[in-house]
Every structure is written in structure tokens, then in C-alpha cells.
Amino acid sequence: MSTPEPPKTDILLKIITWSRFSSILAIASSLISAIFMFGLGTVDTVKVFVKVATGNEVARGQVESSIIIIVDLLEALDDFLVALALLYFAWGIYSLFLGSKDDLVDYASWLRVNSITNLKKTLLEILVVLLTVVFIKGILESETIKILTWNILVIPISIIAIALSIRLILTEKD
């Protein structure tokens, strides 16, 4: 007596269910990249402290050494923000594709990723902060306001566009 073949929809459903484990690649890559960026930010911060402690802060053109130190610290902050974005992305992908909804109840509300839209919104908010840091760094690196280049001036427009898209995502939920 032969056993009946399972319907093709059952096989397809099993394939789709198991394919969610391919998200482990994105999670692992994001975690490794986050650790790298945290390390890079730490190295940049230590370099600034060493520069200040040894008195080796060198003025670039007419820019004061204190501004150079601020710019260098902003670069470290930039690295940490990217690391946090990667870490949050890894957590979001894990909680959406691999985590149990019951497990997520115990976590803080900002760690609960309920949908791809929620993950995108949070990553866009991080991007706004990141672009703001890049813009401030670009302003400080310029010797005078007269030599601001167009690509530095485009950043505030990008920040506004992204902030408006976040607002649209929030309005869409209501």
C-alpha cells in the first residue's frame, strides 16, 4: 500500500518556513559588523585622548585644535551610531524571523520589533541622527562658511526628507 503524497502547498509551506533561517546570515553579518564598528569607535576615541594627553593636536589650516578634537570625537560617535544601527538591525531581524512573540514580552518596549515597518522606522530615525552628526562634522571641518560644498549642504535636505518620511510612516499607522 502506497502512502499518499503530501499536497504541494504543504511542501511549499515547509520550504518557506525553513527559509526563514537564512536570516541568520544577515544577523551574523550585522553582529560582526557592529562589533567591528564598536571597536573602531573605541580606537578613534582612544586616539583623541592620546592626542590631547600628549599635546599632539595639530591645527589644520585656520581651524583651531579644539575644533579638530571635536571633529575627531564626532567621527568616533559616528562609528558608534553605525554600530548601534547594525546591532538594532540584527535584533530586529532575529525578533521578526526567528524569535518567539512570547519571548519578546519581557523586553523593553523599544526592543520590541513587531513589523518590518517598525524596524525601518527606527533605522530611519537612527539615520537622521547619523546624518545630523555628519552634517555638523562637515560644518566644523570647513575652515569658513564660504567654502561649504554642495554635498555638505544637501545633507540637511536629506535629513528633512527622511524626517518627513518617518512622519508619513507614523501617520499611516494612525
VOVEXGU-848875 format. One record per residue (C-alpha): residue in three letters; y, z, x. Coordinates in steps of 0.25 Angstrom, whole numbers. Layout:
<nodes>
<node><code>ala</code><Y>Y</Y><Z>Z</Z><X>X</X></node>
...
</nodes>
This chain:
<nodes>
<node><code>met</code><Y>0</Y><Z>0</Z><X>0</X></node>
<node><code>ser</code><Y>13</Y><Z>-4</Z><X>6</X></node>
<node><code>thr</code><Y>26</Y><Z>4</Z><X>5</X></node>
<node><code>pro</code><Y>38</Y><Z>-2</Z><X>-2</X></node>
<node><code>glu</code><Y>49</Y><Z>-6</Z><X>8</X></node>
<node><code>pro</code><Y>62</Y><Z>3</Z><X>6</X></node>
<node><code>pro</code><Y>73</Y><Z>-5</Z><X>0</X></node>
<node><code>lys</code><Y>83</Y><Z>-12</Z><X>9</X></node>
<node><code>thr</code><Y>94</Y><Z>-3</Z><X>5</X></node>
<node><code>asp</code><Y>87</Y><Z>9</Z><X>10</X></node>
<node><code>ile</code><Y>85</Y><Z>3</Z><X>23</X></node>
<node><code>leu</code><Y>99</Y><Z>-1</Z><X>24</X></node>
<node><code>leu</code><Y>104</Y><Z>13</Z><X>20</X></node>
<node><code>lys</code><Y>95</Y><Z>19</Z><X>31</X></node>
<node><code>ile</code><Y>101</Y><Z>9</Z><X>41</X></node>
<node><code>ile</code><Y>115</Y><Z>13</Z><X>37</X></node>
<node><code>thr</code><Y>112</Y><Z>28</Z><X>36</X></node>
<node><code>trp</code><Y>107</Y><Z>27</Z><X>51</X></node>
<node><code>ser</code><Y>118</Y><Z>18</Z><X>56</X></node>
<node><code>arg</code><Y>128</Y><Z>30</Z><X>54</X></node>
<node><code>phe</code><Y>122</Y><Z>36</Z><X>66</X></node>
<node><code>ser</code><Y>128</Y><Z>24</Z><X>74</X></node>
<node><code>ser</code><Y>141</Y><Z>32</Z><X>72</X></node>
<node><code>ile</code><Y>136</Y><Z>41</Z><X>83</X></node>
<node><code>leu</code><Y>141</Y><Z>31</Z><X>93</X></node>
<node><code>ala</code><Y>155</Y><Z>32</Z><X>88</X></node>
<node><code>ile</code><Y>154</Y><Z>47</Z><X>88</X></node>
<node><code>ala</code><Y>149</Y><Z>48</Z><X>102</X></node>
<node><code>ser</code><Y>159</Y><Z>38</Z><X>108</X></node>
<node><code>ser</code><Y>170</Y><Z>45</Z><X>101</X></node>
<node><code>leu</code><Y>166</Y><Z>58</Z><X>106</X></node>
<node><code>ile</code><Y>164</Y><Z>53</Z><X>121</X></node>
<node><code>ser</code><Y>178</Y><Z>47</Z><X>120</X></node>
<node><code>ala</code><Y>184</Y><Z>59</Z><X>114</X></node>
<node><code>ile</code><Y>178</Y><Z>68</Z><X>126</X></node>
<node><code>phe</code><Y>184</Y><Z>57</Z><X>136</X></node>
<node><code>met</code><Y>198</Y><Z>57</Z><X>129</X></node>
<node><code>phe</code><Y>198</Y><Z>73</Z><X>129</X></node>
<node><code>gly</code><Y>194</Y><Z>72</Z><X>144</X></node>
<node><code>leu</code><Y>205</Y><Z>62</Z><X>147</X></node>
<node><code>gly</code><Y>215</Y><Z>70</Z><X>139</X></node>
<node><code>thr</code><Y>212</Y><Z>83</Z><X>147</X></node>
<node><code>val</code><Y>213</Y><Z>75</Z><X>160</X></node>
<node><code>asp</code><Y>226</Y><Z>70</Z><X>156</X></node>
<node><code>thr</code><Y>231</Y><Z>84</Z><X>153</X></node>
<node><code>val</code><Y>226</Y><Z>90</Z><X>166</X></node>
<node><code>lys</code><Y>233</Y><Z>79</Z><X>173</X></node>
<node><code>val</code><Y>246</Y><Z>82</Z><X>167</X></node>
<node><code>phe</code><Y>244</Y><Z>97</Z><X>170</X></node>
<node><code>val</code><Y>241</Y><Z>94</Z><X>185</X></node>
<node><code>lys</code><Y>253</Y><Z>85</Z><X>185</X></node>
<node><code>val</code><Y>262</Y><Z>96</Z><X>180</X></node>
<node><code>ala</code><Y>256</Y><Z>107</Z><X>189</X></node>
<node><code>thr</code><Y>257</Y><Z>99</Z><X>201</X></node>
<node><code>gly</code><Y>271</Y><Z>93</Z><X>198</X></node>
<node><code>asn</code><Y>266</Y><Z>79</Z><X>199</X></node>
<node><code>glu</code><Y>272</Y><Z>74</Z><X>186</X></node>
<node><code>val</code><Y>279</Y><Z>61</Z><X>191</X></node>
<node><code>ala</code><Y>291</Y><Z>55</Z><X>183</X></node>
<node><code>arg</code><Y>289</Y><Z>41</Z><X>179</X></node>
<node><code>gly</code><Y>302</Y><Z>33</Z><X>180</X></node>
<node><code>gln</code><Y>312</Y><Z>41</Z><X>172</X></node>
<node><code>val</code><Y>302</Y><Z>49</Z><X>164</X></node>
<node><code>glu</code><Y>302</Y><Z>64</Z><X>166</X></node>
<node><code>ser</code><Y>290</Y><Z>70</Z><X>171</X></node>
<node><code>ser</code><Y>289</Y><Z>79</Z><X>159</X></node>
<node><code>ile</code><Y>288</Y><Z>67</Z><X>150</X></node>
<node><code>ile</code><Y>277</Y><Z>61</Z><X>159</X></node>
<node><code>ile</code><Y>269</Y><Z>74</Z><X>157</X></node>
<node><code>ile</code><Y>271</Y><Z>74</Z><X>142</X></node>
<node><code>val</code><Y>266</Y><Z>59</Z><X>142</X></node>
<node><code>asp</code><Y>254</Y><Z>63</Z><X>150</X></node>
<node><code>leu</code><Y>251</Y><Z>74</Z><X>141</X></node>
<node><code>leu</code><Y>253</Y><Z>65</Z><X>129</X></node>
<node><code>glu</code><Y>242</Y><Z>56</Z><X>136</X></node>
<node><code>ala</code><Y>233</Y><Z>68</Z><X>136</X></node>
<node><code>leu</code><Y>236</Y><Z>71</Z><X>121</X></node>
<node><code>asp</code><Y>233</Y><Z>56</Z><X>118</X></node>
<node><code>asp</code><Y>219</Y><Z>57</Z><X>125</X></node>
<node><code>phe</code><Y>216</Y><Z>70</Z><X>117</X></node>
<node><code>leu</code><Y>221</Y><Z>63</Z><X>104</X></node>
<node><code>val</code><Y>211</Y><Z>52</Z><X>106</X></node>
<node><code>ala</code><Y>200</Y><Z>61</Z><X>109</X></node>
<node><code>leu</code><Y>203</Y><Z>69</Z><X>96</X></node>
<node><code>ala</code><Y>203</Y><Z>56</Z><X>89</X></node>
<node><code>leu</code><Y>189</Y><Z>52</Z><X>95</X></node>
<node><code>leu</code><Y>184</Y><Z>65</Z><X>92</X></node>
<node><code>tyr</code><Y>188</Y><Z>65</Z><X>78</X></node>
<node><code>phe</code><Y>183</Y><Z>51</Z><X>76</X></node>
<node><code>ala</code><Y>169</Y><Z>55</Z><X>81</X></node>
<node><code>trp</code><Y>169</Y><Z>67</Z><X>72</X></node>
<node><code>gly</code><Y>173</Y><Z>58</Z><X>60</X></node>
<node><code>ile</code><Y>162</Y><Z>48</Z><X>63</X></node>
<node><code>tyr</code><Y>152</Y><Z>59</Z><X>64</X></node>
<node><code>ser</code><Y>156</Y><Z>66</Z><X>51</X></node>
<node><code>leu</code><Y>156</Y><Z>53</Z><X>43</X></node>
<node><code>phe</code><Y>143</Y><Z>47</Z><X>48</X></node>
<node><code>leu</code><Y>134</Y><Z>58</Z><X>54</X></node>
<node><code>gly</code><Y>140</Y><Z>71</Z><X>49</X></node>
<node><code>ser</code><Y>135</Y><Z>78</Z><X>36</X></node>
<node><code>lys</code><Y>146</Y><Z>81</Z><X>26</X></node>
<node><code>asp</code><Y>141</Y><Z>95</Z><X>24</X></node>
<node><code>asp</code><Y>143</Y><Z>98</Z><X>39</X></node>
<node><code>leu</code><Y>158</Y><Z>93</Z><X>38</X></node>
<node><code>val</code><Y>162</Y><Z>104</Z><X>28</X></node>
<node><code>asp</code><Y>162</Y><Z>115</Z><X>39</X></node>
<node><code>tyr</code><Y>173</Y><Z>107</Z><X>48</X></node>
<node><code>ala</code><Y>188</Y><Z>108</Z><X>47</X></node>
<node><code>ser</code><Y>194</Y><Z>98</Z><X>37</X></node>
<node><code>trp</code><Y>200</Y><Z>89</Z><X>48</X></node>
<node><code>leu</code><Y>186</Y><Z>87</Z><X>53</X></node>
<node><code>arg</code><Y>180</Y><Z>82</Z><X>40</X></node>
<node><code>val</code><Y>180</Y><Z>67</Z><X>40</X></node>
<node><code>asn</code><Y>176</Y><Z>63</Z><X>26</X></node>
<node><code>ser</code><Y>178</Y><Z>48</Z><X>28</X></node>
<node><code>ile</code><Y>182</Y><Z>36</Z><X>37</X></node>
<node><code>thr</code><Y>196</Y><Z>36</Z><X>31</X></node>
<node><code>asn</code><Y>197</Y><Z>51</Z><X>35</X></node>
<node><code>leu</code><Y>193</Y><Z>48</Z><X>49</X></node>
<node><code>lys</code><Y>202</Y><Z>36</Z><X>50</X></node>
<node><code>lys</code><Y>214</Y><Z>44</Z><X>45</X></node>
<node><code>thr</code><Y>212</Y><Z>55</Z><X>55</X></node>
<node><code>leu</code><Y>210</Y><Z>46</Z><X>66</X></node>
<node><code>leu</code><Y>223</Y><Z>38</Z><X>62</X></node>
<node><code>glu</code><Y>231</Y><Z>52</Z><X>62</X></node>
<node><code>ile</code><Y>226</Y><Z>54</Z><X>76</X></node>
<node><code>leu</code><Y>230</Y><Z>40</Z><X>79</X></node>
<node><code>val</code><Y>244</Y><Z>43</Z><X>74</X></node>
<node><code>val</code><Y>245</Y><Z>55</Z><X>83</X></node>
<node><code>leu</code><Y>240</Y><Z>47</Z><X>95</X></node>
<node><code>leu</code><Y>250</Y><Z>36</Z><X>93</X></node>
<node><code>thr</code><Y>261</Y><Z>46</Z><X>92</X></node>
<node><code>val</code><Y>257</Y><Z>52</Z><X>105</X></node>
<node><code>val</code><Y>256</Y><Z>38</Z><X>111</X></node>
<node><code>phe</code><Y>270</Y><Z>35</Z><X>106</X></node>
<node><code>ile</code><Y>276</Y><Z>48</Z><X>111</X></node>
<node><code>lys</code><Y>269</Y><Z>45</Z><X>125</X></node>
<node><code>gly</code><Y>275</Y><Z>31</Z><X>125</X></node>
<node><code>ile</code><Y>289</Y><Z>36</Z><X>122</X></node>
<node><code>leu</code><Y>288</Y><Z>47</Z><X>133</X></node>
<node><code>glu</code><Y>283</Y><Z>37</Z><X>143</X></node>
<node><code>ser</code><Y>295</Y><Z>27</Z><X>141</X></node>
<node><code>glu</code><Y>306</Y><Z>30</Z><X>150</X></node>
<node><code>thr</code><Y>316</Y><Z>27</Z><X>140</X></node>
<node><code>ile</code><Y>316</Y><Z>24</Z><X>125</X></node>
<node><code>lys</code><Y>321</Y><Z>10</Z><X>129</X></node>
<node><code>ile</code><Y>308</Y><Z>5</Z><X>135</X></node>
<node><code>leu</code><Y>299</Y><Z>9</Z><X>124</X></node>
<node><code>thr</code><Y>290</Y><Z>-3</Z><X>122</X></node>
<node><code>trp</code><Y>286</Y><Z>-9</Z><X>108</X></node>
<node><code>asn</code><Y>272</Y><Z>-4</Z><X>109</X></node>
<node><code>ile</code><Y>277</Y><Z>11</Z><X>110</X></node>
<node><code>leu</code><Y>286</Y><Z>8</Z><X>98</X></node>
<node><code>val</code><Y>274</Y><Z>2</Z><X>90</X></node>
<node><code>ile</code><Y>267</Y><Z>16</Z><X>90</X></node>
<node><code>pro</code><Y>276</Y><Z>23</Z><X>80</X></node>
<node><code>ile</code><Y>274</Y><Z>11</Z><X>71</X></node>
<node><code>ser</code><Y>259</Y><Z>13</Z><X>73</X></node>
<node><code>ile</code><Y>260</Y><Z>28</Z><X>70</X></node>
<node><code>ile</code><Y>267</Y><Z>25</Z><X>57</X></node>
<node><code>ala</code><Y>257</Y><Z>14</Z><X>53</X></node>
<node><code>ile</code><Y>245</Y><Z>23</Z><X>55</X></node>
<node><code>ala</code><Y>252</Y><Z>35</Z><X>48</X></node>
<node><code>leu</code><Y>255</Y><Z>27</Z><X>36</X></node>
<node><code>ser</code><Y>240</Y><Z>22</Z><X>36</X></node>
<node><code>ile</code><Y>236</Y><Z>37</Z><X>37</X></node>
<node><code>arg</code><Y>245</Y><Z>39</Z><X>25</X></node>
<node><code>leu</code><Y>239</Y><Z>28</Z><X>17</X></node>
<node><code>ile</code><Y>225</Y><Z>33</Z><X>20</X></node>
<node><code>leu</code><Y>229</Y><Z>47</Z><X>15</X></node>
<node><code>thr</code><Y>236</Y><Z>41</Z><X>2</X></node>
<node><code>glu</code><Y>223</Y><Z>32</Z><X>0</X></node>
<node><code>lys</code><Y>215</Y><Z>45</Z><X>-1</X></node>
<node><code>asp</code><Y>224</Y><Z>51</Z><X>-12</X></node>
</nodes>
